[in-house]
Amino acid sequence: MRNLSYLLLTASVLFLSASVSTNTPETNIYSSSFENVLGTSFDLKVKAVSETVADQAEAAALAEIDRLSAILSSYDANSEFSRWQKTQNKSINTSPELMQVFQLFDTWKQKTTGALDPAVGAAIDVWKKAAKLNQKPDHQSIHEAVLAIQKPHWTLDAAEGTATHLSNTSLVLNSFTKSYILEMVAARLVAIPGITGVAVNIGGDICIKGNLEEKVTVADPIAQSDNIAAQDILHLSNKTIATSANYKRGFSINGEWFSHIIDPRNGMPANQVLSATVIADRATDAGALATAFNVLTPVESAALAESEQVAYQLVLADGSILSNELWHNLIGEPASKPATPNASVAKDKEWDKNFEVAVNFELARFEGRFRRPFIAVWVEDSKKNTVKTLALWYNKPRWLPDLKEWYRKNNGRYSPETKDIATISSATRPAGSYTLKWDGKTEDGRWVEAGNYTIYIEAAREHGTYQLMKQEVVCKGKAQDFNLPGNIEVTTASVAYKKK
C-alpha cells in the first residue's frame, strides 16, 4: 500500500503471552497525511490486519469527511447548512447530523452560560471588517452585533426532524463541525472488519478509538512551534484531545493581535487565555469545552470541567499553567529535560540562550486535498555534522531514502517516531503552514557553541519532485532574517535567528 506506512513493530509482538490465542490476527500500524482537508492538515493512524484494510480505512475516512462537510460546512454555499441558513421562518426537514449539531449548540450554550453561540459570526464579521480597515471596531458596531447574537435563531422539532431559521444573523458551526466529524470518522473506521484501533487528527484535534494508545503532547502557545517539546507526554486511549488557541488565527490591527475566538456575550476577542486543551470521552465535549475555556474565566472553566469530569490544561496570558487532577493522571512521563551545560565552552563562545532559530515554511497547495510530501528539516554545524533534526515526515520506511540528503548523512542514528507531528495537539493551523524552532540544543539536550550553522529543508514527493533548500545563519547574539526562494513543493520559507 503505497500511501500508508508501517511505523511500528507488529502489535502481536507486544502481546506475546500464554493468554493470547495463536490465531489472533497480526496487526500493524499504518499512517497517512493530507493537507487542505477541512482547510487544515489531516493525519490518520490505523491499526489494521493488512495494508489493504488500512487502504480501505483511509478511503472511508476521506469519504466520511466529504459527506459530513457537505452537510455542516459554513464555507460551502451548497452545503445543507448553508442552504438552510438562506431560508426564513420555514420548517425545513434536516438530516440527523445537522439536527444533532443544532442540539449540541443548544445544550452547550446553556452549559457555558452563552460562551458558545452559533451567532458569534455576527461579531466575527465586525472584527474581520475592522482588520481590513486596520482600525478597531467602534463600540456601536460591537453593540449591534451583540444584540443580533442575542436574538433567537432557530426552533427545533426533533420528533419531526425539522428546524426553522428565525433570524438574519450570520451563523457558524465551527465550534462543533470539526469535533463532530472527528467523532463520526473514528467511529466509522473502528467498525471496519480488520481495524482494531484508530487515531484521527484534524488540524491538531485528535480522536483515539479502539485498541490503540497514543502518546500526545500539546503545542506551546508561547513558542508557537510544531516541534518544541512539551513538559509532559499524555497517554491516551478512547479519548479525544482538543486544543483551542489564538496563536494560529486572529486579527492584526495596527500591530496589535486579537484572538479569532470572540466572546458572544460582549463581542470582544478572548484575552485571558492563550490556549485551552481538553481531554474527554466524546470529541464534541472536548471541542466545545476547549473553545469555551478560552472565553470563560479560569474559575468558571475549572467548575465546568469538574461538573463534566474532563481533563484540562489552560495556559494563561501571563504564561502560568492551570490543570486539574484528571489531566495529571494521564501524564505518562516527562517529555523533556533541562539542557546539559557544556562546561568546556568559553564564556564568549556560549550559545546565547535568549536566542532561537525559527524556520517557517508553507507547502505548495494543489487543487482540493493533497498528500503531504516527505519533509526533512535539520541543522548542521560548520563541519557539516548534523546537530539536530527538527522534522522528519515520511509515510513508509522504504521511501525514507527519497529524502536523499538527510538519509545519506543521518540514516541509522535517528529515531523518527519521537518526532511524529500527528501526536501534537495544537490550535488549528492553515493547510500546509508549519513553524519549527531550534533552541540551540543537540539531540541529546546539550547546548551548542555560538557560531555558523546551516538550516536544511528537504522535500520529496512519492514518485514525484525533489527539492533541497538551505541557509547558513550566524548564531552569535545578533538577529538575522532570511527569505528563501520558493519551489514547486515549498512555496515560501524563511529562517530567522532572533530573540525568543
DRENMARSE-406511 format. One line per field, with one value per residue (C-alpha): x negated, y negated, z; residue in one letter. Coordinates in Angstrom, 3 decimals. Layout:
BEGIN
xx = X:...
yy = Y:...
zz = Z:...
resn = A:...
***
This chain:
BEGIN
xx = 0.000:-1.921:-0.088:-0.145:-3.124:-4.312:-5.527:-5.824:-6.620:-3.642:-1.178:-1.422:-4.997:-3.678:-1.136:-3.040:-1.832:-0.110:3.190:3.233:4.551:2.116:4.944:5.062:4.636:1.394:1.911:-0.388:-0.215:0.202:0.396:1.140:1.109:3.025:3.264:6.316:8.807:11.454:8.991:6.250:3.987:5.257:3.291:4.577:3.185:4.895:4.072:5.029:4.552:3.263:2.318:5.445:7.671:5.715:6.270:9.976:9.916:8.186:10.728:13.605:12.224:11.935:15.383:16.950:15.255:16.616:20.116:20.280:18.688:21.406:23.911:22.259:19.857:20.300:17.947:19.624:22.549:24.133:23.933:27.148:26.482:25.785:28.979:30.962:29.480:30.903:34.445:36.596:39.424:39.954:39.938:37.226:36.530:32.950:30.529:29.935:26.376:27.416:30.118:27.563:25.201:28.050:28.954:25.323:25.222:28.416:27.009:23.593:24.882:26.796:23.949:21.424:23.806:23.604:19.853:20.683:23.191:23.562:24.467:20.995:20.455:22.062:19.214:16.575:17.776:17.322:13.728:12.905:14.061:12.080:8.934:9.318:9.564:6.703:8.683:10.521:14.293:16.388:18.499:21.748:20.833:19.946:23.125:25.268:23.521:24.203:27.884:28.030:26.359:28.916:31.892:33.437:32.037:33.846:36.514:36.121:38.691:36.628:39.653:40.431:36.775:37.280:35.500:36.849:34.479:35.676:33.056:30.803:27.760:24.626:24.375:21.279:20.994:17.200:17.194:18.665:18.108:14.541:15.195:18.369:16.605:13.703:16.119:18.047:14.932:13.284:16.492:16.833:13.289:13.292:16.423:14.473:13.538:9.792:9.377:8.702:7.719:7.507:6.163:7.755:6.052:7.716:5.770:4.414:7.539:7.113:9.736:8.423:10.653:10.275:7.210:4.658:2.770:1.409:-1.341:-0.291:-1.990:-0.386:-1.870:-3.287:-1.193:-4.109:-6.725:-4.151:-6.077:-5.231:-8.285:-9.037:-8.792:-6.093:-6.738:-4.661:-3.576:0.053:1.013:4.484:6.820:10.513:10.315:10.369:7.969:8.866:6.892:8.266:5.992:5.397:1.781:2.595:5.519:6.723:6.841:3.907:4.918:2.253:-0.281:1.965:3.056:6.647:7.900:10.293:12.170:14.885:16.969:20.566:21.764:19.806:18.470:14.848:11.898:10.955:7.756:7.337:6.290:3.572:4.521:7.076:6.786:9.480:9.490:12.900:14.585:16.573:14.996:17.834:17.399:13.659:14.145:16.923:15.101:11.736:13.401:15.472:12.468:10.863:13.874:14.785:12.716:10.298:12.520:15.584:13.638:12.453:16.002:17.365:14.521:15.337:19.050:18.326:15.484:12.969:9.214:7.988:4.982:5.038:2.103:2.982:1.930:-0.734:-2.285:-1.028:0.406:3.500:4.600:6.664:6.040:7.612:5.009:2.129:3.494:2.970:-0.689:-2.945:-6.450:-8.282:-8.618:-11.770:-14.625:-16.859:-19.694:-23.122:-25.603:-28.903:-31.456:-34.349:-32.997:-34.467:-32.020:-32.341:-31.585:-28.444:-25.127:-23.018:-20.069:-17.884:-18.006:-16.476:-16.251:-12.760:-12.047:-8.738:-7.582:-4.429:-3.874:-2.592:1.182:2.841:6.436:8.533:6.865:3.412:0.894:-1.808:-5.264:-8.045:-9.912:-13.219:-14.420:-17.744:-20.658:-24.329:-27.397:-30.329:-31.909:-28.834:-27.822:-24.105:-23.378:-19.649:-16.833:-13.837:-11.352:-11.278:-7.942:-7.533:-4.998:-6.941:-10.450:-11.191:-10.535:-12.885:-15.859:-13.899:-14.998:-18.413:-20.494:-19.183:-19.316:-22.904:-24.080:-21.845:-20.278:-20.836:-21.342:-17.977:-14.676:-11.871:-8.989:-9.668:-9.140:-5.727:-3.737:-0.483:-0.829:-0.815:2.434:2.480:4.614:5.956:3.289:3.842:3.313:-0.365:-1.766:-4.399:-6.750:-9.769:-12.194:-15.705:-16.749:-20.488:-20.448:-21.653:-19.575:-20.744:-19.997:-23.454:-23.932:-25.991:-28.570:-27.770:-28.814:-27.758:-25.015:-23.144:-19.422:-18.305:-14.738:-14.352:-11.119:-10.390:-7.113:-6.409:-7.096:-7.439:-9.649:-12.641:-13.716:-16.514:-16.812:-19.496:-20.503:-23.594:-22.955:-25.481:-24.223:-26.253:-23.738:-22.840:-19.476:-19.353:-16.398:-16.372:-13.692:-14.430:-13.359:-10.302:-9.956:-7.364:-6.950:-7.747:-6.284:-7.659:-10.268:-12.137:-14.889:-15.370:-17.885:-16.106:-15.342:-12.774
yy = 0.000:-2.976:-5.739:-4.370:-3.469:-0.686:-2.699:-0.324:3.289:5.575:5.411:9.161:8.771:6.634:9.197:12.479:14.434:17.641:15.794:14.729:17.129:18.137:17.444:13.744:11.801:9.868:6.112:3.281:-0.492:-2.406:-6.158:-8.768:-12.570:-15.079:-18.856:-21.026:-18.723:-20.946:-23.763:-22.259:-19.204:-15.642:-12.748:-9.206:-6.209:-2.845:0.477:2.967:6.602:5.671:2.809:3.494:2.972:-0.150:-1.471:-0.875:-2.796:-5.774:-5.874:-5.528:-8.357:-10.764:-9.794:-10.371:-13.757:-14.742:-13.515:-15.410:-18.543:-18.610:-18.745:-21.005:-23.360:-27.090:-27.791:-25.669:-27.610:-24.332:-22.532:-21.561:-24.063:-26.912:-26.172:-26.035:-29.350:-31.025:-30.086:-32.197:-31.157:-27.867:-24.438:-22.538:-18.819:-18.333:-15.427:-13.658:-15.033:-18.683:-18.231:-16.759:-19.713:-22.199:-20.342:-20.333:-24.114:-24.488:-22.232:-23.840:-27.397:-26.717:-24.875:-27.627:-30.488:-31.776:-31.415:-29.208:-30.594:-29.866:-33.512:-34.689:-35.039:-38.492:-39.691:-37.878:-39.769:-43.075:-42.222:-40.966:-44.281:-46.185:-44.227:-45.084:-48.770:-48.367:-50.072:-48.766:-48.444:-51.158:-50.433:-50.830:-48.121:-45.728:-46.589:-45.918:-42.602:-41.531:-42.437:-40.335:-37.420:-37.557:-37.029:-33.546:-31.893:-28.595:-26.333:-22.583:-19.823:-16.717:-14.412:-15.664:-16.177:-19.826:-23.107:-26.620:-29.522:-32.654:-35.391:-37.078:-36.845:-35.207:-31.719:-29.497:-25.891:-25.894:-25.200:-21.753:-20.859:-19.568:-17.770:-16.164:-14.968:-13.589:-11.511:-10.215:-9.324:-7.456:-5.507:-4.657:-3.302:-1.064:0.582:1.815:5.513:5.825:2.391:2.606:-0.993:-4.460:-7.935:-10.664:-14.061:-17.024:-20.242:-19.308:-17.796:-14.039:-11.334:-7.914:-4.839:-1.098:0.854:-1.911:-4.066:-7.311:-9.419:-13.052:-16.341:-19.777:-22.602:-25.527:-28.644:-30.871:-29.092:-28.755:-25.904:-22.487:-20.795:-22.282:-19.524:-19.892:-19.349:-16.172:-13.293:-12.212:-8.572:-8.462:-5.711:-6.003:-9.741:-12.948:-15.802:-19.226:-22.460:-25.918:-28.957:-32.266:-31.859:-30.353:-32.574:-36.037:-39.710:-42.102:-45.756:-48.472:-45.909:-44.591:-40.957:-39.967:-36.414:-34.951:-33.477:-36.010:-36.167:-36.134:-37.907:-41.107:-40.835:-41.149:-38.826:-36.481:-37.667:-35.892:-32.508:-31.787:-28.142:-25.693:-21.924:-19.466:-15.665:-13.996:-10.724:-12.426:-14.591:-17.117:-17.616:-18.204:-20.627:-22.593:-22.971:-23.846:-26.782:-27.792:-27.719:-30.470:-32.665:-31.763:-32.820:-30.187:-29.759:-29.171:-26.726:-24.753:-24.434:-23.329:-20.823:-19.309:-19.004:-17.430:-15.235:-16.186:-16.743:-20.198:-22.490:-26.281:-28.466:-31.965:-35.271:-35.724:-32.355:-30.487:-26.982:-25.562:-21.926:-19.507:-16.109:-14.239:-15.828:-14.787:-11.232:-10.934:-12.007:-9.099:-10.541:-13.853:-14.951:-16.994:-17.508:-20.502:-21.028:-19.817:-22.687:-22.412:-23.339:-23.270:-26.168:-29.586:-32.247:-34.300:-31.216:-30.078:-29.918:-32.953:-31.320:-34.345:-33.496:-30.782:-29.884:-29.880:-28.046:-28.880:-27.234:-26.731:-23.707:-24.212:-23.940:-21.888:-21.584:-20.094:-17.986:-16.587:-14.301:-15.906:-15.477:-13.858:-16.540:-16.676:-19.802:-19.718:-21.800:-21.278:-22.884:-24.389:-20.913:-19.514:-17.452:-17.170:-18.916:-18.290:-17.066:-19.341:-17.395:-14.111:-13.344:-10.362:-7.592:-4.365:-3.173:-2.291:-5.902:-7.439:-7.280:-9.684:-12.328:-11.559:-14.347:-13.746:-9.968:-9.998:-11.930:-10.668:-7.293:-4.823:-7.304:-8.991:-7.836:-9.345:-8.006:-10.660:-13.417:-12.375:-15.556:-13.595:-13.278:-17.018:-18.644:-22.290:-25.160:-24.599:-25.508:-26.764:-23.982:-23.410:-26.083:-24.996:-26.592:-24.788:-26.148:-25.300:-26.413:-25.742:-22.225:-18.953:-15.773:-14.720:-18.092:-19.714:-23.384:-24.041:-26.790:-30.118:-30.013:-29.345:-26.803:-25.753:-25.020:-22.450:-21.992:-18.911:-17.899:-14.818:-13.606:-9.930:-9.228:-12.983:-16.027:-16.550:-19.882:-20.975:-24.397:-25.597:-28.739:-29.495:-31.529:-33.212:-32.462:-34.849:-37.059:-39.341:-38.864:-37.686:-37.070:-35.324:-34.623:-31.582:-31.290:-29.055:-25.976:-23.535:-21.863:-24.645:-27.924:-30.133:-29.636:-31.818:-31.318:-33.748:-33.880:-36.052:-36.697:-34.358
zz = 0.000:-1.238:0.645:4.186:6.305:8.550:11.571:14.496:15.279:14.880:17.721:18.146:19.429:22.270:23.329:23.147:26.160:27.039:27.380:23.720:21.130:18.415:15.970:16.841:13.569:13.299:13.209:12.167:12.488:9.215:8.674:6.030:5.892:3.785:3.506:2.805:4.482:6.081:5.403:7.572:7.928:8.319:9.804:10.165:12.051:11.874:13.478:10.778:9.833:6.359:4.076:2.028:5.061:6.021:2.476:2.896:6.163:4.569:1.743:4.215:6.392:3.470:2.170:5.590:5.899:2.488:3.368:6.650:5.233:2.573:5.433:8.026:6.242:6.809:3.877:1.187:-0.243:-1.348:1.987:3.712:6.495:4.052:2.124:5.375:6.502:3.373:4.436:6.747:9.094:7.260:8.850:6.959:7.100:8.260:8.240:11.564:11.569:11.212:13.825:16.243:15.777:16.333:19.527:20.668:20.334:22.357:25.088:25.310:25.025:28.225:29.970:29.165:30.033:26.470:25.928:22.929:20.441:16.700:16.123:17.167:13.419:13.711:15.948:13.881:10.799:12.656:13.570:10.066:8.589:11.210:10.363:6.680:7.600:10.097:12.844:15.878:15.502:17.118:20.171:18.247:15.736:18.522:20.443:17.371:16.810:20.415:20.039:16.867:18.668:21.485:19.152:18.795:15.669:15.311:16.676:16.506:16.269:16.886:16.652:13.139:12.222:11.261:12.013:11.447:10.800:12.620:12.086:9.549:11.822:10.434:11.948:12.060:13.227:13.545:17.279:16.643:12.999:13.311:16.617:15.321:12.173:14.247:16.319:13.319:11.302:14.177:14.886:11.207:10.994:14.086:12.691:9.644:9.971:10.415:12.045:15.774:16.595:15.065:15.774:13.660:13.744:12.042:12.489:15.914:17.480:17.909:18.424:19.500:19.490:19.800:20.848:20.402:22.885:21.526:23.069:22.718:23.558:23.496:21.443:23.423:22.631:23.626:21.494:18.669:17.110:15.698:17.206:20.638:23.252:25.877:29.557:29.642:27.403:27.756:27.240:25.681:24.545:23.673:24.279:22.271:22.924:21.542:21.738:21.062:20.979:19.223:18.082:14.671:13.689:14.649:13.661:13.454:13.789:13.974:15.135:17.919:17.844:18.638:19.038:16.476:19.462:20.311:23.476:22.131:25.268:24.667:21.122:22.248:21.475:24.318:26.008:29.347:27.953:25.388:24.955:26.323:25.917:26.969:27.050:27.048:26.148:23.368:20.702:20.754:24.509:24.096:21.205:22.868:26.164:24.592:22.831:25.839:28.185:26.095:26.835:30.424:33.417:34.761:37.820:35.641:33.462:36.492:37.804:34.418:33.961:37.343:36.558:33.170:34.514:31.824:31.991:31.021:30.842:30.466:29.506:30.711:29.191:31.878:30.966:34.034:33.545:35.232:35.051:37.101:38.678:35.762:33.488:35.711:35.883:32.107:32.146:31.257:31.518:31.201:27.581:28.041:30.449:31.183:28.742:29.798:30.146:28.274:30.893:28.410:26.308:26.979:28.137:24.950:22.817:24.637:22.785:23.734:25.493:24.780:21.065:18.875:15.196:13.669:10.418:8.722:5.527:3.544:1.344:-2.172:-2.475:-5.144:-6.264:-3.467:-0.806:-1.448:0.156:2.229:0.659:2.659:4.612:6.476:8.285:10.137:11.432:10.549:12.117:10.210:9.942:8.132:11.144:11.920:15.202:15.352:13.129:13.615:11.493:9.619:7.955:5.655:5.241:4.770:5.613:2.004:0.959:3.534:1.102:-1.140:1.367:-0.025:1.546:5.045:4.550:3.318:6.367:9.139:8.463:11.269:14.105:14.456:15.948:13.856:15.919:18.571:16.000:14.693:14.108:14.225:18.010:18.714:19.794:18.753:17.596:14.088:11.535:7.994:5.469:4.736:7.072:9.603:12.121:13.546:16.114:17.221:20.692:20.291:21.732:20.252:20.009:23.486:25.070:25.132:24.288:21.155:20.832:19.214:15.575:11.992:11.343:8.211:8.102:5.502:4.213:2.024:0.280:-1.816:-3.258:-3.785:-7.477:-7.914:-7.492:-5.198:-3.662:-1.329:0.327:2.732:4.559:6.637:9.786:12.069:15.583:17.705:19.508:16.585:14.881:11.263:8.952:5.565:2.967:0.808:-2.861:-3.182:-5.360:-6.629:-3.203:-0.714:-1.956:0.821:3.517:5.972:8.526:11.401:14.247:16.772:20.398:21.919
resn = M:R:N:L:S:Y:L:L:L:T:A:S:V:L:F:L:S:A:S:V:S:T:N:T:P:E:T:N:I:Y:S:S:S:F:E:N:V:L:G:T:S:F:D:L:K:V:K:A:V:S:E:T:V:A:D:Q:A:E:A:A:A:L:A:E:I:D:R:L:S:A:I:L:S:S:Y:D:A:N:S:E:F:S:R:W:Q:K:T:Q:N:K:S:I:N:T:S:P:E:L:M:Q:V:F:Q:L:F:D:T:W:K:Q:K:T:T:G:A:L:D:P:A:V:G:A:A:I:D:V:W:K:K:A:A:K:L:N:Q:K:P:D:H:Q:S:I:H:E:A:V:L:A:I:Q:K:P:H:W:T:L:D:A:A:E:G:T:A:T:H:L:S:N:T:S:L:V:L:N:S:F:T:K:S:Y:I:L:E:M:V:A:A:R:L:V:A:I:P:G:I:T:G:V:A:V:N:I:G:G:D:I:C:I:K:G:N:L:E:E:K:V:T:V:A:D:P:I:A:Q:S:D:N:I:A:A:Q:D:I:L:H:L:S:N:K:T:I:A:T:S:A:N:Y:K:R:G:F:S:I:N:G:E:W:F:S:H:I:I:D:P:R:N:G:M:P:A:N:Q:V:L:S:A:T:V:I:A:D:R:A:T:D:A:G:A:L:A:T:A:F:N:V:L:T:P:V:E:S:A:A:L:A:E:S:E:Q:V:A:Y:Q:L:V:L:A:D:G:S:I:L:S:N:E:L:W:H:N:L:I:G:E:P:A:S:K:P:A:T:P:N:A:S:V:A:K:D:K:E:W:D:K:N:F:E:V:A:V:N:F:E:L:A:R:F:E:G:R:F:R:R:P:F:I:A:V:W:V:E:D:S:K:K:N:T:V:K:T:L:A:L:W:Y:N:K:P:R:W:L:P:D:L:K:E:W:Y:R:K:N:N:G:R:Y:S:P:E:T:K:D:I:A:T:I:S:S:A:T:R:P:A:G:S:Y:T:L:K:W:D:G:K:T:E:D:G:R:W:V:E:A:G:N:Y:T:I:Y:I:E:A:A:R:E:H:G:T:Y:Q:L:M:K:Q:E:V:V:C:K:G:K:A:Q:D:F:N:L:P:G:N:I:E:V:T:T:A:S:V:A:Y:K:K:K
***
